[in-house]
Amino acid sequence: MGRIRILSDLVANKIAAGEVVERPASVVKELLENSLDAGASEFRLDVESGGRRLIRLADDGCGMIRDDALLAFERHATSKLSDVRDLLSIATLGFRGEALPSIGSVSRLLLETRAAEDRVGTVVEIAGGKILRCDEAARPVGTAITVRDLFYNVPARKKFLRSDQTEIAHIASLMTHYSLAHSGKSFLLRHNNAELLSVTPVATLRERVFQVFGSQMLDDLVDLGDQERDLKMPFSRPSSGPEEAGEDMIERRFRLRGFVSGPQLQKLNRNSIYLFVNGRLIRDRLLLHAISSAYHNLIPPACYPFALLFLDCDLEEVDVNVHPSKTEVRFHHGSLVHDFVRDTIRRLLMAQRPVSNIPAPTPPQPGAALPFSEFSQRIENMTFPSAPAVEGDPVALPEFALRRPPSPAPRFDFSDGPVVDSPIKNGVPETHGPLFPDAYLPEPESLEALKDLRPLGQIHDSFIVAAGRDGLWIIDQHVAHERILFEQVLAARSRGTVETQRLLVPLVIGLSAAQQIEYARIAEELNALGFETDPFGNRTIAVKSAPAGVGAADVEKVLFEILEISEREFRRASLDDLRRAMAASIACRAAIKINMRLEPAKIDWLLRALAATSCPMSCPHGRPIALRYATRDILKSFHRI
């Protein structure tokens, strides 16, 4: 007797369930995508015990007739594919026909459905893959699927489930994702009879973001708008003979929309990155790398942005049939998609120049005791008549003026500043106009305001304090100068006009074996950035000149910083990334330091030069440069609004 046997349907379904149904959230994903494909606009999901005990999704979709309701539990039964050519242009979220039989094989499942053309609905009950009953029932148009006791007959799978809190967190994340992707539909999620998510239909994605994340998150996001690009790419033309072989150029349209965070908003993981391709929720390495590349030098390497991105393209351009759970896709022209996403995000971030706000104090709750007395509040609300001209009048109010008390040594002495093209205001500068009513107008969120700042002085000779039209600003002088020098180095490198300084005596540096290999790889780029070096014996180099801004004492440190990048990082990084990393090291060493007193003219130049950079939001290493304490937040802190 032969050894090869055909598996029974029960075993095959359980094997498929192992690929499709990993945890309760996997069940929710399959059911939710089926409901979306059915044209539903309302989704109600009830969950108990993190999905172990109960998962029930009810929708108002097209529903099913009796025969389809029974056939849906057969393997590879689907209404979404009919021909192998359909795999090349899949427009639905589901298409494999494995979800319902796989779920039914590892749970107790109840299907209640009714199509619009039927007068009565159908109820199908399944346990462990076996149909127990199929009855008629009165119910509205749509479908409700109840899944109980998940993995009750596969205890080995059940013991690998996490806590209820972890499992419901995965389900809530999934519902949040799809509620963002379908702003015109309503979603309700309840866990153990407690409401976790409830959103109603809205007209725009911005309104849905407000519903899910709130206004504070929305204020930190940059709207990408609708970014479209037509890309021409080669297309292999099939032929019957070599004389007909060749390549045609086809045109594909890509559309990107959504929201991304400014560099001031940084996350510790990728959980706040929401990606959709043609409406399908995915976790794609290519797009994740494109987002990471867009924020290169804008946020620290270990941090991640918030991103809600919708990429739409021709169906033929993306292959969704590469993973059983349909969470991965493959683009036919991945490099073009990668560059389109990266360049679009980075260009808009540079154009928007979002500013980092100093966190405002939490406003007092209604009914809470205020930190000042009721009497002082009444005084605050009182209005006084104007002082009469006749001296001695009983209602006259004394005139007074606020004057600065004498000081033995002024903290910010700008009196000896040199004369520059733009005059420096000595002492405390003039204000930017009246406080009211302008303070209640929408405040600008762009770092374009840097060019209008009026410097006040320094804190600990390290941070520049400046007044702006929209509040008080604090600028880190080191990273501000670092950003300026970084862009100057890159610009000079692209023009081939890097300024260098000749060392009085060549600096001889010994290298390790690994550093020697890295030096040989990047010697040409080092020379283009201003380091004139020559091999000088075994594992030794002689440095004859260095970039003009780098002090002689820092030349060796800068070179070692560049060479210490591991071989693995160099292999993964592009030439542009390598060049930017080298420029960042040069700029960091050449920039002014903290604990350094600056003359008023230098402060003024620093602010104006920073405003002229393409990315004044953060230094090349991703740290924020400027923080703003908005006028509105100042008023809230003093309980004036």
Disulfide bonds with the S-S distance in Angstrom:
none
